[in-house]
Amino acid sequence: MEMMVELGALSYPIYIERGILNKVECHIKEKFNGKKIFIISDDRVYALYGECIESQLNGSYDCGSYIIPHGEQSKNFQMLSGIYSALLKAGITRSDLIIALGGGVVGDLAGFVAATYLRGIPFIQIPTSLLAQVDSSIGGKVAVDLPEGKNLVGAFYQPKMVLIDPNVLETLPKRYLKDGMGEVIKYGCIKDKELFELLEQSGSYENLKEHMTTVIYRCVNIKRDIVEKDQFDKGERMLLNFGHTLAHAIEQYCHYTRESHGEAVAEGMYQITRISEKKGFTKEGTAEAIGRILKMYGLPLKADIPMENLVSAITRDKKNFKNTLNLILLKEISESEIYPADIQYFDEVEMV
Ligand code: GLY
């Protein structure tokens, strides 16, 4: 399956296909006629797929690589200087290419390197986690973390191509699959009733597996559409933040040690819908439907943190300037809206 993200001169193709990892050279040749390719990956992903990709590219290109330790702690400024030095040492110029091979951390970091090294060189995304395949590899958000918070330094920098191989999910640890399923369910909630129904009918990841190419396609297609309309996140792109106001608060409150991002998003989606349903904004039964699906895919509904603690975390979140919150609420499944509110929205609201 193939689609184009139409962004004028920055347009790029996304290919979703089982086994596409074995055809990387062929796709790169379509787009790139330089001499050198530099792969940025992490130790886990590179051990699984590095050889497959490098052996294809070695015949036609001069290939280098930089392997970071896996995990969010690698997405920082210290890591950048080592990568920039390695790129210089390998003689990488603006006519060469970076490949980001890995999950969200690698994609964000390698994308930030590509956006900034020599004021920007081309890069392609080969996402290997479900979360990266359905979300972070598309749309050009690249970033590193600061000690004060996640993704606080970054850019909008589009890749030249995204290659998605659903087969790599076979080697993804279960917890990371669940992490990605949180975001998949989110797409159903905000825009796609058919996807929501497919998830419900399948009832478990085991049964959904055979449909994964379609599932990824549907999610990516929603993201493509949203990014085309609002590349710089000033309007419709905010819909992708459904569940995220509470999720970020939960993650911050627990210092990112308890829930994964997808698990926190799951709790956020269920809780905000329960609250907006109680306030009469959302059709009755919607929170229950979301809760049912989350449970099927092993995701949590409850954070067990008092609301006042989450409210302080929301207030501290540097993205919520001047007490204004753009909450994303559902009218019903697949109908989402940006709902401007302030922190008083959570007054007298209990977490369950
Ligand atoms: N991950 C949300 C966005 O790309 O806007």
Residues whose N, C-alpha, C, O or C-beta is under 5 A from the ligand:
A	BS01	LIG	D135 I138 G139 K141 R237 L240
